[in-house]
Amino acid sequence: GGIPVRKMLITGGTGFVSGFLARYFVYKHWQVWVLNQGTKTQLSGVTHIEADRHTIGDRQRSGRR
């Protein structure tokens, strides 16, 4: 086998600390997902998941994705 794919999920991803973390792990060739409301410009190299971390459980229970 080759080098294992490393994966990271970051809540936010556009603020000071979370943005730094997202950029760092993209630079290190990790697969990075960011979960946020989508109100700011997303970083390149990440996969964006649009959701509100406070209500994501409600969305899952109602069957919405």
VEXRO-14918 format. One record per residue: x, y, z of N, C-alpha, C in turn. Coordinates in Angstrom, 1 decimal. Layout:
// VEXRO-14918
    n_xx    n_yy    n_zz   ca_xx   ca_yy   ca_zz    c_xx    c_yy    c_zz
       X       Y       Z       X       Y       Z       X       Y       Z
...
***
This chain:
// VEXRO-14918
    n_xx    n_yy    n_zz   ca_xx   ca_yy   ca_zz    c_xx    c_yy    c_zz
     0.8    -1.2     0.0     0.0     0.0     0.0     0.9     1.2     0.0
     0.2     2.3    -0.4     0.9     3.6    -0.5     0.7     4.4     0.8
     0.9     5.6     0.8     0.7     6.5     1.9    -0.8     6.6     2.2
    -1.3     6.4     3.4    -2.7     6.5     3.7    -3.2     8.0     3.5
    -4.5     8.1     3.0    -5.1     9.4     2.9    -5.5     9.9     4.3
    -5.1    11.1     4.6    -5.5    11.6     5.9    -6.6    12.6     5.7
    -7.5    12.6     6.6    -8.8    13.4     6.4    -9.0    14.2     7.6
    -9.5    15.5     7.4    -9.8    16.4     8.5   -11.1    17.1     8.3
   -11.9    17.2     9.3   -13.2    18.0     9.3   -13.0    19.1    10.3
   -13.2    20.4     9.8   -13.0    21.5    10.6   -14.3    22.3    10.6
   -14.8    22.6    11.8   -16.0    23.5    11.9   -15.4    24.9    11.8
   -16.1    25.7    10.9   -15.6    27.0    10.6   -14.8    27.0     9.3
   -13.5    27.1     9.5   -12.6    27.1     8.3   -12.4    28.4     7.6
   -13.1    29.5     8.1   -12.9    30.8     7.5   -12.4    31.8     8.5
   -12.4    31.5     9.8   -11.9    32.4    10.8   -10.4    32.3    11.0
    -9.9    33.0    12.0    -8.4    33.1    12.2    -7.8    31.7    12.4
    -8.2    31.0    13.5    -7.6    29.7    13.9    -8.1    28.6    12.9
    -9.4    28.5    12.7    -9.9    27.4    11.8    -9.4    27.6    10.4
    -9.3    28.8     9.9    -8.7    29.1     8.6    -7.3    28.7     8.5
    -6.5    29.0     9.5    -5.1    28.6     9.5    -5.0    27.1     9.5
    -5.8    26.4    10.3    -5.7    24.9    10.3    -6.1    24.3     9.0
    -7.1    24.9     8.3    -7.6    24.4     7.0    -6.4    24.6     6.0
    -5.9    25.7     6.0    -4.8    26.0     5.0    -3.6    25.1     5.3
    -3.2    24.9     6.6    -2.1    24.0     6.9    -2.3    22.6     6.4
    -3.5    22.0     6.7    -3.7    20.6     6.3    -3.9    20.5     4.8
    -4.4    21.4     4.1    -4.4    21.4     2.7    -3.0    21.4     2.2
    -2.1    22.2     2.7    -0.7    22.3     2.3     0.0    21.0     2.6
    -0.4    20.3     3.6     0.2    19.0     3.9    -0.5    17.8     3.2
    -1.3    18.1     2.2    -2.0    17.2     1.3    -3.0    16.3     2.0
    -3.7    16.8     3.0    -4.8    16.1     3.6    -6.0    16.4     2.8
    -7.0    15.6     2.9    -8.4    15.9     2.4    -9.1    16.7     3.5
    -9.5    17.9     3.2   -10.0    18.8     4.3   -11.5    19.1     3.9
   -12.4    18.9     4.9   -13.7    19.4     4.8   -13.9    20.5     5.8
   -14.6    21.5     5.4   -15.0    22.6     6.4   -16.5    22.6     6.5
   -17.0    22.7     7.7   -18.5    22.8     7.9   -18.8    24.2     8.4
   -19.5    25.0     7.6   -19.9    26.3     8.1   -21.1    26.8     7.3
   -21.6    28.0     7.6   -22.9    28.5     7.1   -22.7    29.0     5.6
   -21.5    29.1     5.1   -21.3    29.5     3.8   -21.5    31.0     3.5
   -21.3    31.8     4.6   -21.5    33.3     4.5   -20.2    34.0     4.1
   -19.1    33.3     4.1   -17.8    33.9     3.7   -17.2    33.1     2.6
   -16.2    33.7     1.9   -15.5    33.0     0.8   -14.8    31.8     1.4
   -14.9    30.7     0.7   -14.3    29.4     1.1   -12.9    29.4     0.6
   -12.0    28.7     1.3   -10.6    28.5     0.9   -10.6    27.5    -0.3
    -9.6    27.7    -1.1    -9.4    26.7    -2.2    -8.8    25.4    -1.6
    -9.1    24.3    -2.2    -8.5    23.0    -1.8    -9.3    22.3    -0.7
   -10.4    22.9    -0.2   -11.3    22.3     0.8   -12.6    21.9     0.2
   -13.3    20.9     0.8   -14.6    20.6     0.4   -15.6    21.3     1.4
   -16.5    22.1     0.9   -17.4    22.8     1.8   -18.6    22.1     2.1
   -19.0    22.0     3.4   -20.3    21.4     3.8   -21.1    22.6     4.4
   -22.1    23.0     3.8   -22.9    24.1     4.3   -23.9    23.6     5.3
   -23.8    24.1     6.6   -24.7    23.7     7.6   -24.4    24.6     8.8
   -25.3    24.7     9.7   -25.1    25.4    11.0   -24.8    24.4    12.1
   -23.7    24.4    12.7   -23.3    23.4    13.7   -24.3    23.3    14.8
   -25.1    24.4    15.1   -26.1    24.3    16.2   -27.4    23.6    15.8
   -27.7    23.5    14.5   -28.9    22.9    14.1   -28.7    21.7    13.2
   -27.5    21.2    13.0   -27.3    20.1    12.1   -28.0    18.8    12.5
   -28.1    18.6    13.8   -28.8    17.5    14.4   -30.3    17.5    14.0
   -30.9    18.7    14.1   -32.3    18.8    13.7   -32.5    18.5    12.2
   -31.6    18.9    11.4   -31.7    18.6    10.0   -31.6    17.1     9.7
   -30.7    16.4    10.4   -30.5    15.0    10.2   -31.8    14.2    10.7
   -32.4    14.6    11.8   -33.6    14.0    12.3   -34.8    14.2    11.4
   -34.8    15.3    10.7   -36.0    15.6     9.8   -35.8    14.9     8.4
   -34.6    14.3     8.2   -34.3    13.7     6.9   -33.7    14.5     5.8
   -33.5    15.8     6.2   -32.9    16.7     5.2   -31.4    16.6     5.2
   -30.7    16.8     4.1   -29.3    16.7     4.0   -28.7    18.0     3.7
***
